[in-house]
């Protein structure tokens, strides 16, 4: 049972984030399932904390993006 609109595409999802934090952090939706969305976010200088590790706040942005987009859909 698909919980998302049947005409939903990865391209349309990725376009909605243009010129936002999602775009700035290079978050990209990569898969739409029957009841899930999947996205990636690279670990780069934009997402690392001063010790070179992935910043916890960047993780939260990724999680919030997936959760809010899924809930909106």
mmCIF file as Biopython writes it, N, C-alpha, C and O atoms, coordinates in Angstrom:
data_model
#
loop_
_atom_site.group_PDB
_atom_site.id
_atom_site.type_symbol
_atom_site.label_atom_id
_atom_site.label_alt_id
_atom_site.label_comp_id
_atom_site.label_asym_id
_atom_site.label_entity_id
_atom_site.label_seq_id
_atom_site.pdbx_PDB_ins_code
_atom_site.Cartn_x
_atom_site.Cartn_y
_atom_site.Cartn_z
_atom_site.occupancy
_atom_site.B_iso_or_equiv
_atom_site.auth_seq_id
_atom_site.auth_asym_id
_atom_site.pdbx_PDB_model_num
ATOM 1   N N  . UNK A ? 1  ? 0.839  -1.180 0.000  1.0 0.0 1  A 1 
ATOM 2   C CA . UNK A ? 1  ? 0.000  0.000  0.000  1.0 0.0 1  A 1 
ATOM 3   C C  . UNK A ? 1  ? 0.880  1.237  0.000  1.0 0.0 1  A 1 
ATOM 4   O O  . UNK A ? 1  ? 1.619  1.468  0.957  1.0 0.0 1  A 1 
ATOM 5   N N  . UNK A ? 2  ? 0.814  2.029  -1.048 1.0 0.0 2  A 1 
ATOM 6   C CA . UNK A ? 2  ? 1.631  3.239  -1.196 1.0 0.0 2  A 1 
ATOM 7   C C  . UNK A ? 2  ? 0.988  4.391  -0.425 1.0 0.0 2  A 1 
ATOM 8   O O  . UNK A ? 2  ? -0.178 4.719  -0.645 1.0 0.0 2  A 1 
ATOM 9   N N  . UNK A ? 3  ? 1.756  5.001  0.480  1.0 0.0 3  A 1 
ATOM 10  C CA . UNK A ? 3  ? 1.203  6.106  1.263  1.0 0.0 3  A 1 
ATOM 11  C C  . UNK A ? 3  ? 1.484  7.467  0.630  1.0 0.0 3  A 1 
ATOM 12  O O  . UNK A ? 3  ? 0.929  8.477  1.065  1.0 0.0 3  A 1 
ATOM 13  N N  . UNK A ? 4  ? 2.343  7.504  -0.395 1.0 0.0 4  A 1 
ATOM 14  C CA . UNK A ? 4  ? 2.686  8.754  -1.061 1.0 0.0 4  A 1 
ATOM 15  C C  . UNK A ? 4  ? 1.933  8.864  -2.379 1.0 0.0 4  A 1 
ATOM 16  O O  . UNK A ? 4  ? 1.468  7.855  -2.911 1.0 0.0 4  A 1 
ATOM 17  N N  . UNK A ? 5  ? 1.805  10.082 -2.916 1.0 0.0 5  A 1 
ATOM 18  C CA . UNK A ? 5  ? 1.121  10.249 -4.195 1.0 0.0 5  A 1 
ATOM 19  C C  . UNK A ? 5  ? 1.775  9.389  -5.280 1.0 0.0 5  A 1 
ATOM 20  O O  . UNK A ? 5  ? 3.002  9.310  -5.337 1.0 0.0 5  A 1 
ATOM 21  N N  . UNK A ? 6  ? 0.991  8.752  -6.130 1.0 0.0 6  A 1 
ATOM 22  C CA . UNK A ? 6  ? 1.549  7.846  -7.135 1.0 0.0 6  A 1 
ATOM 23  C C  . UNK A ? 6  ? 2.414  8.542  -8.182 1.0 0.0 6  A 1 
ATOM 24  O O  . UNK A ? 6  ? 3.263  7.897  -8.796 1.0 0.0 6  A 1 
ATOM 25  N N  . UNK A ? 7  ? 2.218  9.836  -8.397 1.0 0.0 7  A 1 
ATOM 26  C CA . UNK A ? 7  ? 3.002  10.548 -9.407 1.0 0.0 7  A 1 
ATOM 27  C C  . UNK A ? 7  ? 4.232  11.246 -8.814 1.0 0.0 7  A 1 
ATOM 28  O O  . UNK A ? 7  ? 4.886  12.026 -9.506 1.0 0.0 7  A 1 
ATOM 29  N N  . UNK A ? 8  ? 4.550  10.982 -7.563 1.0 0.0 8  A 1 
ATOM 30  C CA . UNK A ? 8  ? 5.694  11.590 -6.892 1.0 0.0 8  A 1 
ATOM 31  C C  . UNK A ? 8  ? 6.990  11.108 -7.527 1.0 0.0 8  A 1 
ATOM 32  O O  . UNK A ? 8  ? 7.172  9.912  -7.755 1.0 0.0 8  A 1 
ATOM 33  N N  . UNK A ? 9  ? 7.886  12.041 -7.811 1.0 0.0 9  A 1 
ATOM 34  C CA . UNK A ? 9  ? 9.173  11.665 -8.413 1.0 0.0 9  A 1 
ATOM 35  C C  . UNK A ? 9  ? 10.330 12.217 -7.578 1.0 0.0 9  A 1 
ATOM 36  O O  . UNK A ? 9  ? 10.181 13.193 -6.842 1.0 0.0 9  A 1 
ATOM 37  N N  . UNK A ? 10 ? 11.475 11.572 -7.713 1.0 0.0 10 A 1 
ATOM 38  C CA . UNK A ? 10 ? 12.671 12.051 -7.025 1.0 0.0 10 A 1 
ATOM 39  C C  . UNK A ? 10 ? 13.040 13.445 -7.514 1.0 0.0 10 A 1 
ATOM 40  O O  . UNK A ? 10 ? 13.449 14.295 -6.723 1.0 0.0 10 A 1 
ATOM 41  N N  . UNK A ? 11 ? 12.898 13.680 -8.809 1.0 0.0 11 A 1 
ATOM 42  C CA . UNK A ? 11 ? 13.231 14.986 -9.357 1.0 0.0 11 A 1 
ATOM 43  C C  . UNK A ? 11 ? 12.372 16.081 -8.728 1.0 0.0 11 A 1 
ATOM 44  O O  . UNK A ? 11 ? 12.883 17.140 -8.364 1.0 0.0 11 A 1 
ATOM 45  N N  . UNK A ? 12 ? 11.062 15.826 -8.597 1.0 0.0 12 A 1 
ATOM 46  C CA . UNK A ? 12 ? 10.197 16.848 -8.007 1.0 0.0 12 A 1 
ATOM 47  C C  . UNK A ? 12 ? 10.548 17.089 -6.544 1.0 0.0 12 A 1 
ATOM 48  O O  . UNK A ? 12 ? 10.536 18.233 -6.089 1.0 0.0 12 A 1 
ATOM 49  N N  . UNK A ? 13 ? 10.860 16.033 -5.805 1.0 0.0 13 A 1 
ATOM 50  C CA . UNK A ? 13 ? 11.261 16.205 -4.404 1.0 0.0 13 A 1 
ATOM 51  C C  . UNK A ? 13 ? 12.551 17.018 -4.310 1.0 0.0 13 A 1 
ATOM 52  O O  . UNK A ? 13 ? 12.656 17.926 -3.485 1.0 0.0 13 A 1 
ATOM 53  N N  . UNK A ? 14 ? 13.513 16.697 -5.139 1.0 0.0 14 A 1 
ATOM 54  C CA . UNK A ? 14 ? 14.794 17.398 -5.090 1.0 0.0 14 A 1 
ATOM 55  C C  . UNK A ? 14 ? 14.674 18.849 -5.548 1.0 0.0 14 A 1 
ATOM 56  O O  . UNK A ? 14 ? 15.444 19.696 -5.095 1.0 0.0 14 A 1 
ATOM 57  N N  . UNK A ? 15 ? 13.748 19.148 -6.416 1.0 0.0 15 A 1 
ATOM 58  C CA . UNK A ? 15 ? 13.539 20.528 -6.868 1.0 0.0 15 A 1 
ATOM 59  C C  . UNK A ? 15 ? 12.937 21.405 -5.771 1.0 0.0 15 A 1 
ATOM 60  O O  . UNK A ? 15 ? 13.195 22.608 -5.733 1.0 0.0 15 A 1 
ATOM 61  N N  . UNK A ? 16 ? 12.144 20.819 -4.886 1.0 0.0 16 A 1 
ATOM 62  C CA . UNK A ? 16 ? 11.500 21.629 -3.847 1.0 0.0 16 A 1 
ATOM 63  C C  . UNK A ? 16 ? 12.500 22.195 -2.850 1.0 0.0 16 A 1 
ATOM 64  O O  . UNK A ? 16 ? 12.192 23.169 -2.163 1.0 0.0 16 A 1 
ATOM 65  N N  . UNK A ? 17 ? 13.672 21.617 -2.758 1.0 0.0 17 A 1 
ATOM 66  C CA . UNK A ? 17 ? 14.667 22.097 -1.814 1.0 0.0 17 A 1 
ATOM 67  C C  . UNK A ? 17 ? 15.632 23.116 -2.373 1.0 0.0 17 A 1 
ATOM 68  O O  . UNK A ? 17 ? 16.558 23.524 -1.672 1.0 0.0 17 A 1 
ATOM 69  N N  . UNK A ? 18 ? 15.449 23.543 -3.611 1.0 0.0 18 A 1 
ATOM 70  C CA . UNK A ? 18 ? 16.372 24.508 -4.211 1.0 0.0 18 A 1 
ATOM 71  C C  . UNK A ? 18 ? 16.398 25.802 -3.403 1.0 0.0 18 A 1 
ATOM 72  O O  . UNK A ? 18 ? 15.362 26.309 -2.971 1.0 0.0 18 A 1 
ATOM 73  N N  . UNK A ? 19 ? 17.618 26.325 -3.209 1.0 0.0 19 A 1 
ATOM 74  C CA . UNK A ? 19 ? 17.849 27.584 -2.484 1.0 0.0 19 A 1 
ATOM 75  C C  . UNK A ? 19 ? 17.387 27.528 -1.036 1.0 0.0 19 A 1 
ATOM 76  O O  . UNK A ? 19 ? 16.938 28.532 -0.482 1.0 0.0 19 A 1 
ATOM 77  N N  . UNK A ? 20 ? 17.499 26.357 -0.427 1.0 0.0 20 A 1 
ATOM 78  C CA . UNK A ? 20 ? 17.174 26.183 0.987  1.0 0.0 20 A 1 
ATOM 79  C C  . UNK A ? 20 ? 18.355 25.505 1.673  1.0 0.0 20 A 1 
ATOM 80  O O  . UNK A ? 20 ? 19.367 25.211 1.036  1.0 0.0 20 A 1 
ATOM 81  N N  . UNK A ? 21 ? 18.223 25.262 2.962  1.0 0.0 21 A 1 
ATOM 82  C CA . UNK A ? 21 ? 19.277 24.552 3.689  1.0 0.0 21 A 1 
ATOM 83  C C  . UNK A ? 21 ? 19.518 23.166 3.093  1.0 0.0 21 A 1 
ATOM 84  O O  . UNK A ? 21 ? 20.649 22.684 3.050  1.0 0.0 21 A 1 
ATOM 85  N N  . UNK A ? 22 ? 18.442 22.539 2.636  1.0 0.0 22 A 1 
ATOM 86  C CA . UNK A ? 22 ? 18.554 21.217 2.002  1.0 0.0 22 A 1 
ATOM 87  C C  . UNK A ? 22 ? 19.518 21.284 0.824  1.0 0.0 22 A 1 
ATOM 88  O O  . UNK A ? 22 ? 20.372 20.411 0.669  1.0 0.0 22 A 1 
ATOM 89  N N  . UNK A ? 23 ? 19.389 22.298 0.009  1.0 0.0 23 A 1 
ATOM 90  C CA . UNK A ? 23 ? 20.268 22.496 -1.138 1.0 0.0 23 A 1 
ATOM 91  C C  . UNK A ? 23 ? 21.687 22.810 -0.673 1.0 0.0 23 A 1 
ATOM 92  O O  . UNK A ? 23 ? 22.648 22.255 -1.204 1.0 0.0 23 A 1 
ATOM 93  N N  . UNK A ? 24 ? 21.825 23.693 0.312  1.0 0.0 24 A 1 
ATOM 94  C CA . UNK A ? 24 ? 23.135 24.086 0.823  1.0 0.0 24 A 1 
ATOM 95  C C  . UNK A ? 24 ? 23.925 22.882 1.341  1.0 0.0 24 A 1 
ATOM 96  O O  . UNK A ? 24 ? 25.136 22.800 1.136  1.0 0.0 24 A 1 
ATOM 97  N N  . UNK A ? 25 ? 23.242 21.951 2.012  1.0 0.0 25 A 1 
ATOM 98  C CA . UNK A ? 25 ? 23.922 20.776 2.569  1.0 0.0 25 A 1 
ATOM 99  C C  . UNK A ? 25 ? 23.954 19.599 1.600  1.0 0.0 25 A 1 
ATOM 100 O O  . UNK A ? 25 ? 24.383 18.505 1.965  1.0 0.0 25 A 1 
ATOM 101 N N  . UNK A ? 26 ? 23.503 19.818 0.371  1.0 0.0 26 A 1 
ATOM 102 C CA . UNK A ? 26 ? 23.519 18.779 -0.682 1.0 0.0 26 A 1 
ATOM 103 C C  . UNK A ? 26 ? 22.702 17.546 -0.319 1.0 0.0 26 A 1 
ATOM 104 O O  . UNK A ? 26 ? 23.065 16.427 -0.685 1.0 0.0 26 A 1 
ATOM 105 N N  . UNK A ? 27 ? 21.599 17.747 0.399  1.0 0.0 27 A 1 
ATOM 106 C CA . UNK A ? 27 ? 20.699 16.634 0.711  1.0 0.0 27 A 1 
ATOM 107 C C  . UNK A ? 27 ? 19.926 16.307 -0.552 1.0 0.0 27 A 1 
ATOM 108 O O  . UNK A ? 27 ? 19.328 17.188 -1.169 1.0 0.0 27 A 1 
ATOM 109 N N  . UNK A ? 28 ? 19.942 15.031 -0.936 1.0 0.0 28 A 1 
ATOM 110 C CA . UNK A ? 28 ? 19.259 14.578 -2.146 1.0 0.0 28 A 1 
ATOM 111 C C  . UNK A ? 28 ? 18.393 13.376 -1.827 1.0 0.0 28 A 1 
ATOM 112 O O  . UNK A ? 28 ? 18.846 12.407 -1.218 1.0 0.0 28 A 1 
ATOM 113 N N  . UNK A ? 29 ? 17.145 13.452 -2.246 1.0 0.0 29 A 1 
ATOM 114 C CA . UNK A ? 29 ? 16.266 12.292 -2.129 1.0 0.0 29 A 1 
ATOM 115 C C  . UNK A ? 29 ? 16.725 11.265 -3.150 1.0 0.0 29 A 1 
ATOM 116 O O  . UNK A ? 29 ? 16.977 11.596 -4.309 1.0 0.0 29 A 1 
ATOM 117 N N  . UNK A ? 30 ? 16.833 10.011 -2.710 1.0 0.0 30 A 1 
ATOM 118 C CA . UNK A ? 30 ? 17.384 8.969  -3.573 1.0 0.0 30 A 1 
ATOM 119 C C  . UNK A ? 30 ? 16.436 7.809  -3.820 1.0 0.0 30 A 1 
ATOM 120 O O  . UNK A ? 30 ? 16.620 7.054  -4.775 1.0 0.0 30 A 1 
ATOM 121 N N  . UNK A ? 31 ? 15.427 7.656  -2.977 1.0 0.0 31 A 1 
ATOM 122 C CA . UNK A ? 31 ? 14.499 6.543  -3.167 1.0 0.0 31 A 1 
ATOM 123 C C  . UNK A ? 31 ? 13.150 6.861  -2.531 1.0 0.0 31 A 1 
ATOM 124 O O  . UNK A ? 31 ? 13.066 7.438  -1.448 1.0 0.0 31 A 1 
ATOM 125 N N  . UNK A ? 32 ? 12.094 6.461  -3.248 1.0 0.0 32 A 1 
ATOM 126 C CA . UNK A ? 32 ? 10.728 6.548  -2.737 1.0 0.0 32 A 1 
ATOM 127 C C  . UNK A ? 32 ? 10.205 5.125  -2.667 1.0 0.0 32 A 1 
ATOM 128 O O  . UNK A ? 32 ? 10.147 4.429  -3.681 1.0 0.0 32 A 1 
ATOM 129 N N  . UNK A ? 33 ? 9.824  4.692  -1.472 1.0 0.0 33 A 1 
ATOM 130 C CA . UNK A ? 33 ? 9.259  3.355  -1.311 1.0 0.0 33 A 1 
ATOM 131 C C  . UNK A ? 33 ? 7.774  3.433  -1.051 1.0 0.0 33 A 1 
ATOM 132 O O  . UNK A ? 33 ? 7.191  4.518  -1.050 1.0 0.0 33 A 1 
ATOM 133 N N  . UNK A ? 34 ? 7.168  2.301  -0.833 1.0 0.0 34 A 1 
ATOM 134 C CA . UNK A ? 34 ? 5.733  2.284  -0.553 1.0 0.0 34 A 1 
ATOM 135 C C  . UNK A ? 34 ? 5.398  3.085  0.701  1.0 0.0 34 A 1 
ATOM 136 O O  . UNK A ? 34 ? 4.359  3.741  0.775  1.0 0.0 34 A 1 
ATOM 137 N N  . UNK A ? 35 ? 6.295  3.023  1.689  1.0 0.0 35 A 1 
ATOM 138 C CA . UNK A ? 35 ? 6.027  3.719  2.945  1.0 0.0 35 A 1 
ATOM 139 C C  . UNK A ? 35 ? 7.289  4.360  3.539  1.0 0.0 35 A 1 
ATOM 140 O O  . UNK A ? 35 ? 7.411  4.491  4.757  1.0 0.0 35 A 1 
ATOM 141 N N  . UNK A ? 36 ? 8.215  4.753  2.677  1.0 0.0 36 A 1 
ATOM 142 C CA . UNK A ? 36 ? 9.431  5.420  3.163  1.0 0.0 36 A 1 
ATOM 143 C C  . UNK A ? 36 ? 10.023 6.322  2.093  1.0 0.0 36 A 1 
ATOM 144 O O  . UNK A ? 36 ? 9.779  6.151  0.898  1.0 0.0 36 A 1 
ATOM 145 N N  . UNK A ? 37 ? 10.808 7.288  2.558  1.0 0.0 37 A 1 
ATOM 146 C CA . UNK A ? 37 ? 11.632 8.132  1.701  1.0 0.0 37 A 1 
ATOM 147 C C  . UNK A ? 37 ? 13.071 7.947  2.149  1.0 0.0 37 A 1 
ATOM 148 O O  . UNK A ? 37 ? 13.339 7.749  3.334  1.0 0.0 37 A 1 
ATOM 149 N N  . UNK A ? 38 ? 13.984 8.010  1.213  1.0 0.0 38 A 1 
ATOM 150 C CA . UNK A ? 38 ? 15.404 7.886  1.531  1.0 0.0 38 A 1 
ATOM 151 C C  . UNK A ? 38 ? 16.129 9.079  0.924  1.0 0.0 38 A 1 
ATOM 152 O O  . UNK A ? 38 ? 15.812 9.516  -0.182 1.0 0.0 38 A 1 
ATOM 153 N N  . UNK A ? 39 ? 17.108 9.600  1.664  1.0 0.0 39 A 1 
ATOM 154 C CA . UNK A ? 39 ? 17.911 10.715 1.174  1.0 0.0 39 A 1 
ATOM 155 C C  . UNK A ? 39 ? 19.342 10.550 1.661  1.0 0.0 39 A 1 
ATOM 156 O O  . UNK A ? 39 ? 19.612 9.837  2.627  1.0 0.0 39 A 1 
ATOM 157 N N  . UNK A ? 40 ? 20.247 11.222 0.972  1.0 0.0 40 A 1 
ATOM 158 C CA . UNK A ? 40 ? 21.658 11.207 1.361  1.0 0.0 40 A 1 
ATOM 159 C C  . UNK A ? 40 ? 22.124 12.637 1.622  1.0 0.0 40 A 1 
ATOM 160 O O  . UNK A ? 40 ? 21.544 13.604 1.128  1.0 0.0 40 A 1 
ATOM 161 N N  . UNK A ? 41 ? 23.183 12.734 2.411  1.0 0.0 41 A 1 
ATOM 162 C CA . UNK A ? 41 ? 23.827 14.015 2.679  1.0 0.0 41 A 1 
ATOM 163 C C  . UNK A ? 41 ? 25.320 13.718 2.790  1.0 0.0 41 A 1 
ATOM 164 O O  . UNK A ? 41 ? 25.729 12.962 3.672  1.0 0.0 41 A 1 
ATOM 165 N N  . UNK A ? 42 ? 26.135 14.293 1.920  1.0 0.0 42 A 1 
ATOM 166 C CA . UNK A ? 42 ? 27.569 14.007 1.993  1.0 0.0 42 A 1 
ATOM 167 C C  . UNK A ? 42 ? 28.229 14.650 3.214  1.0 0.0 42 A 1 
ATOM 168 O O  . UNK A ? 42 ? 27.798 15.698 3.695  1.0 0.0 42 A 1 
ATOM 169 N N  . UNK A ? 43 ? 29.265 14.006 3.692  1.0 0.0 43 A 1 
ATOM 170 C CA . UNK A ? 43 ? 30.081 14.586 4.761  1.0 0.0 43 A 1 
ATOM 171 C C  . UNK A ? 43 ? 31.163 15.418 4.073  1.0 0.0 43 A 1 
ATOM 172 O O  . UNK A ? 43 ? 32.111 14.887 3.495  1.0 0.0 43 A 1 
ATOM 173 N N  . UNK A ? 44 ? 30.990 16.728 4.152  1.0 0.0 44 A 1 
ATOM 174 C CA . UNK A ? 44 ? 31.926 17.676 3.535  1.0 0.0 44 A 1 
ATOM 175 C C  . UNK A ? 44 ? 32.270 18.743 4.568  1.0 0.0 44 A 1 
ATOM 176 O O  . UNK A ? 44 ? 31.832 18.671 5.716  1.0 0.0 44 A 1 
ATOM 177 N N  . UNK A ? 45 ? 33.053 19.727 4.154  1.0 0.0 45 A 1 
ATOM 178 C CA . UNK A ? 45 ? 33.368 20.828 5.071  1.0 0.0 45 A 1 
ATOM 179 C C  . UNK A ? 45 ? 32.108 21.540 5.545  1.0 0.0 45 A 1 
ATOM 180 O O  . UNK A ? 45 ? 32.099 22.111 6.635  1.0 0.0 45 A 1 
ATOM 181 N N  . UNK A ? 46 ? 31.039 21.515 4.742  1.0 0.0 46 A 1 
ATOM 182 C CA . UNK A ? 46 ? 29.779 22.172 5.134  1.0 0.0 46 A 1 
ATOM 183 C C  . UNK A ? 46 ? 29.072 21.427 6.251  1.0 0.0 46 A 1 
ATOM 184 O O  . UNK A ? 46 ? 28.277 22.029 6.974  1.0 0.0 46 A 1 
ATOM 185 N N  . UNK A ? 47 ? 29.336 20.129 6.418  1.0 0.0 47 A 1 
ATOM 186 C CA . UNK A ? 47 ? 28.600 19.334 7.401  1.0 0.0 47 A 1 
ATOM 187 C C  . UNK A ? 47 ? 29.467 18.834 8.549  1.0 0.0 47 A 1 
ATOM 188 O O  . UNK A ? 47 ? 28.973 18.136 9.434  1.0 0.0 47 A 1 
ATOM 189 N N  . UNK A ? 48 ? 30.746 19.178 8.549  1.0 0.0 48 A 1 
ATOM 190 C CA . UNK A ? 48 ? 31.640 18.721 9.623  1.0 0.0 48 A 1 
ATOM 191 C C  . UNK A ? 48 ? 31.738 19.748 10.735 1.0 0.0 48 A 1 
ATOM 192 O O  . UNK A ? 48 ? 31.594 20.949 10.507 1.0 0.0 48 A 1 
ATOM 193 N N  . UNK A ? 49 ? 31.988 19.256 11.947 1.0 0.0 49 A 1 
ATOM 194 C CA . UNK A ? 49 ? 32.304 20.138 13.066 1.0 0.0 49 A 1 
ATOM 195 C C  . UNK A ? 49 ? 33.816 20.341 13.112 1.0 0.0 49 A 1 
ATOM 196 O O  . UNK A ? 49 ? 34.532 19.692 12.351 1.0 0.0 49 A 1 
ATOM 197 N N  . UNK A ? 50 ? 34.327 21.218 13.977 1.0 0.0 50 A 1 
ATOM 198 C CA . UNK A ? 50 ? 35.752 21.558 13.960 1.0 0.0 50 A 1 
ATOM 199 C C  . UNK A ? 50 ? 36.722 20.379 14.099 1.0 0.0 50 A 1 
ATOM 200 O O  . UNK A ? 50 ? 37.861 20.475 13.643 1.0 0.0 50 A 1 
ATOM 201 N N  . UNK A ? 51 ? 36.305 19.282 14.711 1.0 0.0 51 A 1 
ATOM 202 C CA . UNK A ? 51 ? 37.200 18.127 14.849 1.0 0.0 51 A 1 
ATOM 203 C C  . UNK A ? 51 ? 37.180 17.227 13.617 1.0 0.0 51 A 1 
ATOM 204 O O  . UNK A ? 51 ? 37.841 16.190 13.593 1.0 0.0 51 A 1 
ATOM 205 N N  . UNK A ? 52 ? 36.423 17.623 12.597 1.0 0.0 52 A 1 
ATOM 206 C CA . UNK A ? 52 ? 36.398 16.868 11.352 1.0 0.0 52 A 1 
ATOM 207 C C  . UNK A ? 52 ? 35.352 15.777 11.282 1.0 0.0 52 A 1 
ATOM 208 O O  . UNK A ? 52 ? 35.304 15.020 10.313 1.0 0.0 52 A 1 
ATOM 209 N N  . UNK A ? 53 ? 34.510 15.690 12.307 1.0 0.0 53 A 1 
ATOM 210 C CA . UNK A ? 53 ? 33.456 14.679 12.330 1.0 0.0 53 A 1 
ATOM 211 C C  . UNK A ? 53 ? 32.146 15.298 11.839 1.0 0.0 53 A 1 
ATOM 212 O O  . UNK A ? 53 ? 31.976 16.517 11.847 1.0 0.0 53 A 1 
ATOM 213 N N  . UNK A ? 54 ? 31.233 14.439 11.417 1.0 0.0 54 A 1 
ATOM 214 C CA . UNK A ? 54 ? 29.920 14.923 11.002 1.0 0.0 54 A 1 
ATOM 215 C C  . UNK A ? 54 ? 29.252 15.651 12.173 1.0 0.0 54 A 1 
ATOM 216 O O  . UNK A ? 54 ? 29.176 15.113 13.278 1.0 0.0 54 A 1 
ATOM 217 N N  . UNK A ? 55 ? 28.781 16.846 11.934 1.0 0.0 55 A 1 
ATOM 218 C CA . UNK A ? 55 ? 28.145 17.664 12.962 1.0 0.0 55 A 1 
ATOM 219 C C  . UNK A ? 55 ? 26.769 17.088 13.307 1.0 0.0 55 A 1 
ATOM 220 O O  . UNK A ? 55 ? 25.995 16.741 12.415 1.0 0.0 55 A 1 
ATOM 221 N N  . UNK A ? 56 ? 26.473 16.990 14.591 1.0 0.0 56 A 1 
ATOM 222 C CA . UNK A ? 56 ? 25.182 16.472 15.033 1.0 0.0 56 A 1 
ATOM 223 C C  . UNK A ? 56 ? 24.016 17.288 14.508 1.0 0.0 56 A 1 
ATOM 224 O O  . UNK A ? 56 ? 22.957 16.735 14.214 1.0 0.0 56 A 1 
ATOM 225 N N  . UNK A ? 57 ? 24.196 18.585 14.389 1.0 0.0 57 A 1 
ATOM 226 C CA . UNK A ? 57 ? 23.147 19.439 13.862 1.0 0.0 57 A 1 
ATOM 227 C C  . UNK A ? 57 ? 22.842 19.128 12.407 1.0 0.0 57 A 1 
ATOM 228 O O  . UNK A ? 57 ? 21.691 19.234 11.983 1.0 0.0 57 A 1 
ATOM 229 N N  . UNK A ? 58 ? 23.856 18.745 11.632 1.0 0.0 58 A 1 
ATOM 230 C CA . UNK A ? 58 ? 23.631 18.363 10.239 1.0 0.0 58 A 1 
ATOM 231 C C  . UNK A ? 58 ? 22.795 17.084 10.184 1.0 0.0 58 A 1 
ATOM 232 O O  . UNK A ? 58 ? 21.922 16.942 9.328  1.0 0.0 58 A 1 
ATOM 233 N N  . UNK A ? 59 ? 23.069 16.153 11.105 1.0 0.0 59 A 1 
ATOM 234 C CA . UNK A ? 59 ? 22.249 14.937 11.188 1.0 0.0 59 A 1 
ATOM 235 C C  . UNK A ? 59 ? 20.786 15.288 11.454 1.0 0.0 59 A 1 
ATOM 236 O O  . UNK A ? 59 ? 19.879 14.689 10.877 1.0 0.0 59 A 1 
ATOM 237 N N  . UNK A ? 60 ? 20.571 16.258 12.328 1.0 0.0 60 A 1 
ATOM 238 C CA . UNK A ? 60 ? 19.212 16.662 12.665 1.0 0.0 60 A 1 
ATOM 239 C C  . UNK A ? 60 ? 18.522 17.292 11.448 1.0 0.0 60 A 1 
ATOM 240 O O  . UNK A ? 60 ? 17.336 17.061 11.216 1.0 0.0 60 A 1 
ATOM 241 N N  . UNK A ? 61 ? 19.265 18.084 10.680 1.0 0.0 61 A 1 
ATOM 242 C CA . UNK A ? 61 ? 18.687 18.678 9.467  1.0 0.0 61 A 1 
ATOM 243 C C  . UNK A ? 61 ? 18.243 17.583 8.502  1.0 0.0 61 A 1 
ATOM 244 O O  . UNK A ? 61 ? 17.157 17.667 7.928  1.0 0.0 61 A 1 
ATOM 245 N N  . UNK A ? 62 ? 19.062 16.570 8.321  1.0 0.0 62 A 1 
ATOM 246 C CA . UNK A ? 62 ? 18.703 15.453 7.435  1.0 0.0 62 A 1 
ATOM 247 C C  . UNK A ? 62 ? 17.455 14.742 7.955  1.0 0.0 62 A 1 
ATOM 248 O O  . UNK A ? 62 ? 16.527 14.484 7.190  1.0 0.0 62 A 1 
ATOM 249 N N  . UNK A ? 63 ? 17.428 14.427 9.239  1.0 0.0 63 A 1 
ATOM 250 C CA . UNK A ? 63 ? 16.277 13.728 9.824  1.0 0.0 63 A 1 
ATOM 251 C C  . UNK A ? 63 ? 15.008 14.581 9.741  1.0 0.0 63 A 1 
ATOM 252 O O  . UNK A ? 63 ? 13.941 14.075 9.391  1.0 0.0 63 A 1 
ATOM 253 N N  . UNK A ? 64 ? 15.121 15.858 10.059 1.0 0.0 64 A 1 
ATOM 254 C CA . UNK A ? 64 ? 13.952 16.740 10.018 1.0 0.0 64 A 1 
ATOM 255 C C  . UNK A ? 64 ? 13.443 16.921 8.595  1.0 0.0 64 A 1 
ATOM 256 O O  . UNK A ? 64 ? 12.235 16.992 8.370  1.0 0.0 64 A 1 
ATOM 257 N N  . UNK A ? 65 ? 14.353 16.995 7.641  1.0 0.0 65 A 1 
ATOM 258 C CA . UNK A ? 65 ? 13.956 17.122 6.244  1.0 0.0 65 A 1 
ATOM 259 C C  . UNK A ? 65 ? 13.146 15.910 5.810  1.0 0.0 65 A 1 
ATOM 260 O O  . UNK A ? 65 ? 12.077 16.056 5.216  1.0 0.0 65 A 1 
ATOM 261 N N  . UNK A ? 66 ? 13.647 14.715 6.103  1.0 0.0 66 A 1 
ATOM 262 C CA . UNK A ? 66 ? 12.919 13.500 5.727  1.0 0.0 66 A 1 
ATOM 263 C C  . UNK A ? 66 ? 11.578 13.417 6.434  1.0 0.0 66 A 1 
ATOM 264 O O  . UNK A ? 66 ? 10.568 13.093 5.811  1.0 0.0 66 A 1 
ATOM 265 N N  . UNK A ? 67 ? 11.556 13.706 7.728  1.0 0.0 67 A 1 
ATOM 266 C CA . UNK A ? 67 ? 10.324 13.615 8.486  1.0 0.0 67 A 1 
ATOM 267 C C  . UNK A ? 67 ? 9.280  14.620 8.050  1.0 0.0 67 A 1 
ATOM 268 O O  . UNK A ? 67 ? 8.109  14.270 7.900  1.0 0.0 67 A 1 
ATOM 269 N N  . UNK A ? 68 ? 9.683  15.863 7.844  1.0 0.0 68 A 1 
ATOM 270 C CA . UNK A ? 68 ? 8.703  16.879 7.480  1.0 0.0 68 A 1 
ATOM 271 C C  . UNK A ? 68 ? 8.204  16.704 6.052  1.0 0.0 68 A 1 
ATOM 272 O O  . UNK A ? 68 ? 7.023  16.928 5.784  1.0 0.0 68 A 1 
ATOM 273 N N  . UNK A ? 69 ? 9.078  16.309 5.130  1.0 0.0 69 A 1 
ATOM 274 C CA . UNK A ? 69 ? 8.628  16.067 3.755  1.0 0.0 69 A 1 
ATOM 275 C C  . UNK A ? 69 ? 7.673  14.871 3.721  1.0 0.0 69 A 1 
ATOM 276 O O  . UNK A ? 69 ? 6.625  14.931 3.078  1.0 0.0 69 A 1 
ATOM 277 N N  . UNK A ? 70 ? 8.030  13.799 4.405  1.0 0.0 70 A 1 
ATOM 278 C CA . UNK A ? 70 ? 7.143  12.614 4.429  1.0 0.0 70 A 1 
ATOM 279 C C  . UNK A ? 70 ? 5.792  12.953 5.037  1.0 0.0 70 A 1 
ATOM 280 O O  . UNK A ? 70 ? 4.756  12.529 4.524  1.0 0.0 70 A 1 
ATOM 281 N N  . UNK A ? 71 ? 5.795  13.714 6.128  1.0 0.0 71 A 1 
ATOM 282 C CA . UNK A ? 71 ? 4.529  14.072 6.777  1.0 0.0 71 A 1 
ATOM 283 C C  . UNK A ? 71 ? 3.693  14.978 5.875  1.0 0.0 71 A 1 
ATOM 284 O O  . UNK A ? 71 ? 2.470  14.844 5.823  1.0 0.0 71 A 1 
ATOM 285 N N  . UNK A ? 72 ? 4.338  15.888 5.174  1.0 0.0 72 A 1 
ATOM 286 C CA . UNK A ? 72 ? 3.616  16.787 4.274  1.0 0.0 72 A 1 
ATOM 287 C C  . UNK A ? 72 ? 2.979  16.025 3.122  1.0 0.0 72 A 1 
ATOM 288 O O  . UNK A ? 72 ? 1.866  16.340 2.702  1.0 0.0 72 A 1 
ATOM 289 N N  . UNK A ? 73 ? 3.675  15.039 2.621  1.0 0.0 73 A 1 
ATOM 290 C CA . UNK A ? 73 ? 3.152  14.244 1.507  1.0 0.0 73 A 1 
ATOM 291 C C  . UNK A ? 73 ? 2.004  13.364 1.956  1.0 0.0 73 A 1 
ATOM 292 O O  . UNK A ? 73 ? 1.440  12.625 1.149  1.0 0.0 73 A 1 
#
